[in-house]
Amino acid sequence: VTLYNQAVEFFQHQEYDLARASLLDALQHDGANAFIYELLGDVDNLQQKLPDAKKNYEIAYNLNPQTEIKEKLEKLGQEQKVVKNLATYKEEHFVIKYHKGGDKDKGFELRELLRTTYKKLSADFGYYFNRQVVVLLYDEADFKQLSDLPHWATGVYDGKIRMPINREGFTDQDLSALTAHEVTHAFVAGMSADRAPAWINEGLAEYEENKVKPVQMIVFESAIKTNALMPLFELMKRDATSKIKDALVANLFYQQSFHLVSYLIKRYGMFMVKQMLQEYGKGKDSEEIIESKLRISSERLEREWKATFTKE
């Protein structure tokens, strides 16, 4: 149990080699523990060792046939079908997998874009990866099949960065903006032990994207005029995005989160926002983090934030 809990701690902080070592030690004491095999599968999956991940998930499922493990196996099977057609380009901070067809220099261009993006974001956050992050660049059809996201979604981060790169009308600036957005999620996951709620996660991603390409705020501005903004306590719920099916509501969530995070950075500085992320990593929720770090109630924060609307 101690070794497994130690592995969980390593895994949450993205120290996957240490997590693996603890799990293998744990198996020496308990070789029929489904939780150990499932977490080993997670480690293998995030390090792009897909055959090993499949083997460990299958053992975990045979020991404990839970729906969650079955879903991981199904998703892994879909990914394996697509990834076999992708070429690999390794970089210091990323393992890039992209479509073999097309421009032979595409891998080099993508590597340079990721490298430049990483340099900018690490300077913004004062944080550096302790692992190589897998980046999967798909044709749009493959992306939709694998991510199972609504049509308005442009990327997804689930421990790996997944992006479509052949969207119709997709410009170089669009790709740079999307890359900034999705790589920010990897930084946020690292700083918060993957516990940051969607509002600050997406808000920061939009904040960095906005530096490359201005974020459209039409829905947010309209919501201000019609008094239709999401209440702060709703915005900050950990499951706030889980039930969003409508593109308009999704856009409002993204734009409102972006505006709020921009306000926090302007008022308190990026260093304070980084401290908030670290507090999420300790298991705290938004309410207590706002009170302990910002020295303000969430109700007062909402009032003072909204008071800035008339000044803009």
C-alpha positions in Angstrom: 0.0 0.0 0.0 2.8 2.4 0.9 4.6 1.7 -2.4 1.4 2.2 -4.4 0.5 5.5 -2.6 4.1 6.6 -3.3 3.6 5.8 -7.0 0.4 7.8 -7.1 2.2 10.8 -5.7 4.9 10.4 -8.3 2.3 10.0 -11.0 0.4 13.1 -10.0 3.7 15.1 -10.2 4.5 13.6 -13.6 7.5 11.7 -12.4 6.6 8.7 -14.4 9.9 6.8 -14.2 9.8 7.0 -10.4 6.1 6.0 -10.4 7.0 2.9 -12.5 9.8 1.9 -10.2 7.5 2.1 -7.1 4.8 0.1 -8.9 7.2 -2.6 -9.9 8.4 -2.8 -6.3 4.8 -3.0 -5.2 4.2 -6.0 -7.5 6.9 -7.9 -5.7 4.6 -7.7 -2.6 1.2 -8.0 -4.3 1.3 -9.5 -7.8 -2.5 -9.7 -8.2 -3.4 -6.1 -7.5 -5.6 -4.5 -10.3 -4.9 -1.0 -9.1 -1.1 -1.4 -9.5 -1.5 -2.8 -13.1 -4.0 -0.1 -14.0 -1.6 2.7 -12.9 1.2 0.9 -14.7 -0.9 1.1 -17.8 -1.5 4.8 -17.3 2.3 5.4 -17.0 3.0 3.3 -20.1 0.2 5.1 -22.0 1.6 8.6 -21.2 5.1 7.5 -22.1 3.6 6.3 -25.5 4.5 2.6 -24.7 1.1 1.5 -26.0 1.7 -2.3 -26.2 2.8 -2.3 -22.6 -0.1 -0.1 -21.6 -2.5 -2.6 -23.3 -1.0 -5.6 -21.5 -1.2 -3.9 -18.1 -4.8 -2.7 -18.7 -5.8 -6.2 -19.7 -4.3 -7.7 -16.6 -6.0 -5.0 -14.5 -9.4 -5.7 -16.2 -9.1 -9.5 -15.7 -8.4 -8.9 -12.0 -11.1 -6.2 -11.6 -13.5 -5.9 -14.6 -14.4 -2.2 -14.1 -16.0 0.0 -16.8 -13.3 2.6 -16.5 -10.5 0.1 -17.3 -12.6 -1.2 -20.3 -12.9 2.4 -21.6 -9.2 2.9 -21.3 -8.6 -0.3 -23.3 -11.1 0.8 -26.0 -9.5 4.3 -26.3 -6.1 2.8 -26.4 -7.1 0.4 -29.2 -8.4 3.3 -31.3 -5.2 5.3 -30.7 -3.0 2.4 -31.8 -4.8 2.2 -35.1 -4.1 5.8 -35.9 -0.6 6.1 -34.3 0.8 3.3 -36.4 0.5 5.7 -39.4 2.3 8.5 -37.6 6.0 9.4 -37.8 7.9 10.3 -34.7 10.1 13.4 -34.2 11.8 13.7 -30.8 12.8 16.9 -29.1 14.1 17.7 -25.6 10.7 18.4 -24.1 8.4 16.6 -26.5 7.8 13.4 -28.4 6.0 14.6 -31.6 4.0 12.2 -33.7 2.6 13.5 -36.9 1.2 12.2 -40.2 3.9 10.6 -42.5 2.3 12.0 -45.7 2.9 15.5 -47.0 5.8 17.9 -46.5 8.9 16.0 -45.4 10.0 19.0 -43.4 6.8 19.2 -41.4 8.2 17.4 -38.5 11.1 19.8 -38.2 8.7 22.8 -38.5 6.4 21.4 -35.8 9.4 20.7 -33.5 10.6 24.3 -33.9 7.1 25.6 -33.2 6.8 23.5 -30.0 10.3 24.5 -28.9 9.5 28.2 -29.4 6.2 27.8 -27.6 7.8 26.0 -24.7 10.5 28.7 -24.3 7.8 31.4 -24.1 5.6 29.5 -21.7 8.4 28.4 -19.3 9.4 32.1 -19.1 5.8 33.2 -18.3 5.2 30.5 -15.7 8.7 30.1 -14.3 8.2 26.3 -14.6 9.9 23.6 -16.6 8.8 20.1 -17.6 10.3 17.1 -15.8 9.4 14.8 -18.6 8.9 14.6 -22.3 5.3 15.4 -23.3 3.7 13.4 -26.1 2.2 15.5 -28.9 -0.1 13.8 -31.3 -0.9 15.7 -34.5 -3.8 14.1 -36.4 -5.8 14.6 -39.5 -9.1 16.2 -38.5 -11.1 13.0 -39.0 -8.8 11.0 -36.8 -8.9 13.7 -34.2 -12.7 13.7 -34.0 -12.7 9.9 -33.8 -10.2 9.6 -31.0 -11.2 12.6 -28.9 -15.0 12.1 -29.0 -15.3 15.9 -28.6 -18.1 18.2 -29.7 -17.6 19.9 -33.1 -16.4 23.2 -31.6 -13.4 21.8 -29.8 -10.1 22.5 -31.4 -7.7 20.4 -29.2 -7.6 18.3 -26.1 -5.2 17.6 -23.3 -5.4 14.3 -21.4 -1.8 13.9 -20.4 -0.9 14.0 -24.1 -1.4 17.0 -26.4 -3.7 16.1 -29.2 -4.4 18.5 -32.1 -5.8 18.4 -35.6 -3.5 20.1 -38.0 -5.3 19.9 -41.3 -8.5 21.8 -40.5 -9.9 23.6 -43.5 -8.8 27.3 -43.6 -6.3 26.6 -40.8 -3.4 29.2 -41.0 0.1 29.2 -39.5 -1.1 31.7 -37.0 -4.1 29.4 -36.1 -1.6 26.5 -35.5 0.6 28.7 -33.4 -2.3 29.9 -31.3 -3.7 26.4 -30.9 -0.2 25.1 -29.9 0.1 27.9 -27.3 -3.3 26.9 -25.9 -2.7 23.2 -25.7 0.9 23.3 -24.4 -0.4 25.7 -21.6 -2.6 22.8 -20.4 0.6 20.7 -20.0 2.2 23.4 -17.9 -1.0 23.8 -15.8 -1.2 20.0 -15.2 2.4 20.0 -14.1 2.1 23.0 -11.7 -1.2 21.7 -10.2 -0.5 18.0 -10.1 -3.3 17.8 -12.7 -5.9 19.1 -10.3 -6.6 22.6 -11.6 -10.3 23.1 -12.4 -11.4 24.0 -15.9 -11.9 27.7 -15.3 -8.3 28.5 -14.4 -7.0 25.8 -16.8 -8.9 27.1 -19.8 -8.5 30.7 -18.7 -4.7 30.4 -18.7 -4.7 28.6 -22.0 -6.8 31.3 -23.6 -4.6 33.9 -22.0 -1.5 32.5 -23.7 -3.4 31.9 -27.0 -4.4 35.5 -27.0 -0.7 36.6 -27.1 -0.5 34.9 -30.5 -4.0 35.6 -31.9 -6.7 37.8 -30.2 -9.4 35.8 -28.5 -12.9 36.7 -29.7 -15.0 38.1 -26.9 -18.3 38.6 -28.6 -20.3 36.1 -26.5 -18.8 37.4 -23.3 -19.6 41.0 -24.2 -23.1 40.1 -25.2 -23.6 38.2 -21.9 -22.5 41.4 -20.0 -25.2 43.4 -21.8 -27.9 40.8 -21.1 -26.8 40.0 -17.6 -26.2 36.4 -18.7 -22.8 35.7 -17.2 -22.2 32.5 -15.4 -22.1 33.1 -11.6 -18.6 32.7 -10.2 -19.6 29.8 -8.0 -20.9 28.0 -11.1 -17.9 28.9 -13.2 -15.5 27.5 -10.6 -17.1 24.2 -10.0 -14.8 21.3 -10.7 -17.2 19.7 -13.1 -18.4 22.9 -14.7 -17.6 21.8 -18.3 -18.8 18.2 -18.0 -22.4 18.9 -19.0 -21.8 21.6 -21.6 -23.2 20.5 -24.9 -24.0 23.8 -26.5 -21.3 25.7 -28.4 -22.6 29.1 -27.2 -22.4 28.1 -23.6 -18.9 26.6 -24.2 -17.8 29.9 -25.8 -19.1 31.8 -22.8 -17.3 29.6 -20.4 -14.0 30.0 -22.3 -14.3 33.7 -22.7 -15.5 34.4 -19.2 -12.6 32.2 -17.8 -10.1 34.1 -20.0 -11.4 37.5 -18.8 -11.3 36.5 -15.1 -7.8 34.9 -15.3 -6.6 38.0 -17.2 -8.0 40.2 -14.4 -6.3 38.0 -11.7 -2.9 38.2 -13.5 -3.2 42.0 -13.9 -4.2 42.5 -10.3 -2.1 39.9 -8.5 0.6 38.9 -11.0 1.4 35.6 -12.7 3.4 34.5 -9.6 0.3 34.5 -7.5 -1.7 32.6 -10.1 1.1 30.0 -10.1 0.8 29.8 -6.3 -2.9 29.2 -6.8 -2.1 26.3 -9.1 0.3 24.8 -6.6 -2.5 25.0 -3.9 -4.8 23.0 -6.2 -2.1 20.4 -6.4 -2.4 20.1 -2.6 -6.1 19.2 -3.0 -7.6 22.6 -2.1 -10.7 24.0 -3.8 -11.2 27.4 -5.4 -13.1 29.0 -2.5 -10.4 28.2 0.1 -7.5 29.1 -2.3 -9.1 32.5 -3.1 -9.5 33.3 0.6 -6.0 32.0 1.7 -3.9 33.3 -1.2 -5.8 36.4 -2.4 -7.1 37.4 1.0 -10.6 38.0 -0.4 -13.9 36.2 -0.5 -15.1 34.8 -3.8 -18.2 37.1 -3.5 -16.0 40.2 -3.2 -13.7 39.0 -6.0 -16.8 38.6 -8.3 -18.0 42.1 -7.4 -14.7 43.8 -7.9 -14.0 41.9 -11.1 -17.4 42.9 -12.5 -16.8 46.5 -11.5 -14.0 46.6 -14.1 -16.4 46.0 -16.9 -17.6 49.6 -17.0 -14.0 50.9 -17.1 -13.1 48.9 -20.2 
